[in-house]
Amino acid sequence: MMNFTEWSSLPENEQKQKCQYLDPYDDKVLFEGVENAFWETYGEQHSVNSVHCGLGPFLGPYNCIVVGITEEQSDANLPEVFLGFPVITEYKENDQ
């Protein structure tokens, strides 16, 4: 198992290679660290209303970051990959 500090020090290409082999249960602390880092980097955008790093909600990348975006505010500037994890956007209604 790897911690967040070790993970974030890996080159991006190595993170991408290893990401899909991580276990979201055994490596829960690492996944939480990636999720928190994503929130710190992109969470201030008005349209970002949820972030989850873990198993994808559908077929596709096994491990990913799922970002909930409000449809009215779909102008979020998000990366395709963050710390080796694919970033998947889901449009959701604003719950406010």
C-alpha positions as CSV (number, residue, x, y, z in Angstrom):
1,M,0.0,0.0,0.0
2,M,1.1,3.5,-0.8
3,N,0.3,6.7,1.0
4,F,-0.7,10.0,-0.6
5,T,2.8,11.6,-0.2
6,E,4.4,8.6,-2.0
7,W,1.8,8.7,-4.7
8,S,2.0,12.4,-5.4
9,S,5.8,12.1,-5.7
10,L,5.5,9.6,-8.6
11,P,5.8,10.9,-12.2
12,E,2.4,11.3,-13.8
13,N,2.9,8.5,-16.4
14,E,3.7,6.1,-13.5
15,Q,0.5,7.3,-11.6
16,K,-1.5,6.6,-14.8
17,Q,0.0,3.1,-15.1
18,K,-0.6,2.2,-11.5
19,C,-4.0,3.9,-10.9
20,Q,-6.2,1.1,-12.2
21,Y,-4.4,-1.5,-10.1
22,L,-5.1,0.2,-6.8
23,D,-7.7,-1.2,-4.5
24,P,-10.1,1.5,-3.3
25,Y,-10.7,-0.4,-0.1
26,D,-7.1,-1.3,0.8
27,D,-5.8,2.0,-0.4
28,K,-8.7,4.1,1.1
29,V,-6.3,6.6,2.7
30,L,-4.6,7.3,-0.7
31,F,-8.0,7.7,-2.5
32,E,-9.1,10.1,0.2
33,G,-5.9,12.1,-0.2
34,V,-6.4,12.4,-4.0
35,E,-10.0,13.4,-3.4
36,N,-9.0,16.1,-0.9
37,A,-6.3,17.4,-3.2
38,F,-8.8,17.6,-6.1
39,W,-11.2,19.6,-3.8
40,E,-8.3,21.9,-2.9
41,T,-7.4,22.5,-6.5
42,Y,-10.8,22.6,-8.2
43,G,-13.4,22.8,-5.5
44,E,-13.7,26.6,-5.5
45,Q,-15.3,26.5,-9.0
46,H,-19.0,27.4,-8.5
47,S,-20.2,24.6,-10.7
48,V,-18.4,21.8,-8.8
49,N,-20.8,20.4,-6.2
50,S,-19.4,16.9,-5.4
51,V,-16.1,15.0,-5.8
52,H,-15.6,11.2,-5.2
53,C,-12.4,9.3,-5.8
54,G,-13.0,5.6,-6.1
55,L,-14.8,3.1,-8.2
56,G,-16.4,4.5,-11.3
57,P,-20.2,4.4,-11.4
58,F,-20.3,2.7,-14.7
59,L,-18.3,0.7,-17.2
60,G,-15.1,2.5,-18.1
61,P,-12.1,3.3,-15.9
62,Y,-12.3,1.1,-12.8
63,N,-10.8,3.8,-10.5
64,C,-11.5,7.5,-11.3
65,I,-12.5,10.8,-9.8
66,V,-16.2,11.5,-10.4
67,V,-17.1,15.2,-10.3
68,G,-20.7,16.4,-9.9
69,I,-21.3,19.5,-11.9
70,T,-24.5,21.6,-11.9
71,E,-26.0,21.8,-15.4
72,E,-26.7,25.5,-15.2
73,Q,-23.0,26.1,-14.4
74,S,-21.4,23.6,-16.8
75,D,-18.4,25.9,-17.5
76,A,-16.0,24.1,-15.1
77,N,-12.4,24.0,-16.1
78,L,-11.3,20.5,-15.1
79,P,-8.5,18.3,-16.1
80,E,-8.9,15.0,-18.0
81,V,-6.5,13.3,-15.5
82,F,-5.6,14.3,-11.9
83,L,-2.8,12.6,-10.0
84,G,-3.1,9.7,-12.5
85,F,-6.8,9.2,-12.0
86,P,-9.2,9.8,-15.0
87,V,-11.7,12.6,-14.2
88,I,-15.3,11.9,-15.1
89,T,-17.9,14.6,-15.1
90,E,-21.5,13.9,-14.1
91,Y,-24.1,16.7,-14.6
92,K,-26.4,17.0,-11.7
93,E,-29.1,19.5,-10.7
94,N,-28.1,22.0,-8.2
95,D,-29.3,20.9,-4.7
96,Q,-29.4,24.3,-3.2
